[in-house]
Amino acid sequence: MSLDIMKKYVLKAKKSLWQNFLVDENKVDQISKIVEVEWQIIIEVWPWYWSLTQKILFQKPENLSLVELDKDMIEILNKRIKNKELPIDNTNFEIINQDILKYEPEYKDYLVIANIPYYITSPILRRFLYELEKKPKKMVILMQKDVWDKILSWQNSSKKIKSSVLSLFISKKCFAKEVLLVPKESFRPMPKVESSVLLFEAQNKYDFINDKIFLEFIKISFSEPRKKLVNNLVKWWYNKEKVLEIFSKLWFDEAIRWDSLSIDNFCELIENLK
């Protein structure tokens, strides 16, 4: 079906928008079933040429809002609606032609299903996890696998994996896991890298730490990657004796580096350095 739609509407991917269309029908079907869609409020971001949209609609969500920046893609959507290819009659359905980084959801309880290009991954995740007043309860996101590797932390694996800014700021807000691997051959045009579908589920375990303080602390901790954590903290904010005193209290080695700490360690450190 996906390739048929591309041929029928003469779809061309735009390099300027980092478009790679998922044409593997089995993968599209699997993505549409990762979370329960029926009677849910769904926001679909950058929905390609509406193949996944069609599968979501068949599951009868209460509301489906499509946020798409590309006006050409919206024109194709309108053609498909006119040709009665999308079952929109039983769903509150809307099309929003807007930059996702400027979009403000009106809903309190909703799910996000998104395809995120590499260059805008961090800004979109920050938008949904930190900036929005009304945040999603779950997100299903297709992204490049190497980005997922940066997100990976102790929450996902028994191996000792180094933390990153991305893994920490995500871990504060939600639990993330890989649910589907999508090979590069599944796309047209074919990208150079593999992709992963991640499921993000909101959690509030670390809400006792102020978001603004947390993000600033992470930024400072990672400011000079080659330095020890204590040196980065002393350079920006803290008294060295105070830092080493807290390190001793928390059983941290004085030579510990920023990427050796988990989200729990960072939150403990912030709480004790107040």
C-alpha positions in Angstrom: 0.0 0.0 0.0 2.8 2.5 0.9 4.6 2.2 -2.4 1.3 2.4 -4.2 0.5 5.7 -2.5 3.9 7.1 -3.3 3.4 6.3 -7.0 -0.2 7.5 -7.2 0.6 10.9 -5.7 4.1 11.2 -7.2 5.7 11.7 -3.8 9.2 13.1 -3.6 11.3 13.3 -0.4 12.6 16.7 0.5 16.2 16.8 1.6 15.7 20.1 3.3 13.2 18.4 5.7 15.2 15.2 6.0 12.4 13.2 4.6 12.8 9.4 4.3 9.4 7.6 3.8 8.8 4.4 5.6 7.5 2.0 2.9 7.7 -1.4 4.8 4.0 -2.1 5.4 4.7 -4.6 8.2 6.7 -2.0 10.1 4.0 0.7 9.6 1.5 -1.8 11.0 3.7 -2.6 14.0 4.2 1.0 14.9 0.5 1.7 14.8 -0.1 -1.1 17.4 2.6 -0.3 19.9 0.2 1.6 22.1 -3.6 1.3 22.5 -5.1 3.8 20.2 -8.8 3.2 20.4 -10.7 6.1 22.1 -7.4 7.8 22.8 -6.3 11.4 22.0 -3.5 11.1 19.5 -1.1 13.7 18.1 0.9 12.5 15.1 4.0 14.5 14.2 5.5 14.7 10.7 3.2 11.9 9.4 4.9 11.4 6.0 2.3 10.6 3.4 -0.4 9.4 5.8 0.1 5.7 5.6 0.5 5.4 9.4 -2.3 7.9 9.8 -4.6 5.6 7.9 -3.8 2.6 10.2 -4.3 4.7 13.3 -7.7 5.9 12.0 -8.8 2.3 11.5 -8.3 1.8 15.2 -10.8 4.5 16.0 -9.1 7.0 18.2 -11.3 9.6 19.9 -9.2 12.4 18.4 -6.3 12.5 15.9 -4.4 15.8 15.4 -1.8 15.8 12.6 1.0 18.3 13.0 2.8 18.7 9.6 5.1 21.5 8.4 5.2 20.5 4.8 2.3 22.0 2.9 2.8 19.6 0.0 2.2 16.7 2.3 -1.0 18.4 3.5 -2.1 18.8 0.0 -1.7 15.1 -0.6 -3.6 14.4 2.6 -6.5 16.5 1.4 -6.5 14.6 -1.9 -6.6 11.3 -0.1 -9.5 12.6 2.0 -11.4 13.7 -1.1 -10.8 10.3 -2.6 -12.2 8.7 0.5 -9.0 6.8 1.3 -9.0 7.8 5.0 -11.7 6.8 7.4 -12.1 10.1 9.2 -15.8 10.1 9.9 -15.6 8.4 13.3 -12.8 10.5 14.7 -12.3 14.1 15.7 -9.8 14.9 13.0 -7.7 18.0 12.4 -4.7 19.0 10.3 -2.3 21.5 11.8 0.2 23.2 9.4 2.8 24.3 12.0 6.3 23.9 13.2 6.1 21.3 16.0 8.4 23.4 18.2 5.8 26.1 18.2 2.8 23.8 18.7 0.9 23.9 22.0 -1.5 20.9 22.6 -4.8 21.7 24.1 -5.3 18.3 25.6 -4.4 17.1 29.1 -4.3 13.4 28.4 -2.8 12.4 25.1 -0.3 10.2 23.2 2.3 11.3 20.7 3.3 9.2 17.6 6.1 10.8 15.7 8.8 10.5 13.1 11.8 12.7 14.1 14.7 13.6 11.8 18.1 13.5 13.4 18.7 17.3 13.4 15.6 18.1 15.4 15.5 15.1 17.8 16.7 16.9 21.0 14.7 20.1 20.5 11.5 18.0 20.0 12.1 15.8 23.0 12.9 18.9 25.1 9.7 20.5 23.9 7.4 17.6 24.9 9.2 16.7 28.1 10.0 20.1 29.6 8.6 23.1 27.8 4.9 22.2 27.2 2.4 23.0 30.0 0.4 19.9 29.1 2.8 16.9 28.5 2.0 13.6 26.8 1.6 10.4 28.9 3.3 8.3 26.3 5.2 8.8 23.1 6.0 6.4 20.2 8.9 7.9 18.3 10.8 6.7 15.2 14.4 8.0 15.2 17.9 7.1 14.0 19.3 4.2 16.0 22.5 6.1 16.8 20.4 8.7 18.7 18.8 5.8 20.7 22.3 4.6 21.6 23.0 8.0 23.1 19.7 7.8 25.1 20.5 4.3 26.4 21.4 4.3 30.1 21.2 2.0 33.1 17.4 2.1 32.9 17.5 0.0 29.8 20.5 -2.3 30.3 22.4 -4.3 32.9 25.7 -3.2 31.2 27.6 -0.2 32.5 26.8 2.4 29.8 28.1 5.9 29.9 25.5 8.6 30.5 24.9 11.5 28.2 23.1 14.8 28.4 20.3 13.3 26.3 20.0 10.1 28.4 19.8 12.1 31.6 17.3 14.7 30.6 15.0 12.0 29.2 15.4 9.8 32.3 14.2 12.6 34.6 10.9 12.7 32.8 10.2 9.2 31.5 11.2 5.6 31.0 12.4 4.9 27.4 12.8 1.5 25.7 13.4 0.3 22.2 10.4 -1.6 20.9 11.2 -2.0 17.2 14.2 -2.0 15.0 13.6 -0.6 11.5 16.3 -1.4 8.9 17.4 1.3 6.5 16.0 -0.8 3.6 12.5 -0.1 4.9 12.7 3.5 3.7 12.6 5.4 0.4 15.0 7.0 -0.2 17.1 4.7 1.8 19.1 6.5 4.6 22.6 5.6 5.6 21.7 4.4 9.1 19.3 2.1 10.9 16.3 3.4 12.8 14.6 2.5 16.1 11.1 3.0 17.4 11.1 4.0 21.1 8.3 4.0 23.6 8.5 6.8 26.2 6.3 6.5 29.3 6.0 9.4 31.6 7.1 9.1 35.3 7.4 11.5 38.1 10.0 9.8 40.3 12.4 12.8 40.0 9.9 15.7 40.3 11.5 16.7 43.6 14.3 18.2 41.6 13.4 21.5 39.9 13.6 21.1 36.1 15.5 24.4 35.5 18.1 23.6 38.2 18.5 20.0 36.8 19.1 21.1 33.2 21.6 23.8 34.3 23.4 21.3 36.5 23.7 18.8 33.7 25.0 21.5 31.3 27.6 22.5 33.8 28.6 18.9 34.6 29.2 18.1 30.9 30.7 21.5 30.1 34.2 20.2 29.6 34.1 16.5 28.9 37.8 15.8 29.5 37.7 17.2 33.0 36.7 15.4 36.3 33.2 16.3 37.5 34.5 18.1 40.6 36.6 20.5 38.4 33.6 21.3 36.2 31.4 22.0 39.2 34.1 24.1 40.9 34.7 26.2 37.8 31.1 27.2 37.5 29.4 27.3 40.9 30.6 25.4 43.8 33.2 25.5 46.6 35.7 22.6 46.1 35.7 21.6 49.8 31.9 21.5 49.8 31.8 19.4 46.6 34.3 16.9 47.9 32.4 16.7 51.2 29.3 15.7 49.4 31.2 13.3 47.2 32.4 11.5 50.3 28.9 11.5 51.8 27.6 9.8 48.7 30.5 7.5 48.3 31.6 9.1 45.0 35.3 8.8 44.0 37.0 12.2 43.9 38.2 11.4 40.3 34.7 10.4 39.1 33.7 11.7 35.7 30.3 13.1 34.7 29.4 10.2 32.4 29.8 7.6 35.2 26.8 8.9 37.1 23.2 7.6 36.6 20.1 9.8 36.9 19.7 8.7 40.5 23.3 9.8 41.3 22.8 13.2 39.7 19.6 13.9 41.5 21.2 12.9 44.8 24.1 15.2 44.1 21.9 18.1 43.2 19.8 17.6 46.3 22.9 17.6 48.6 24.5 20.6 46.9 21.5 22.9 47.5 
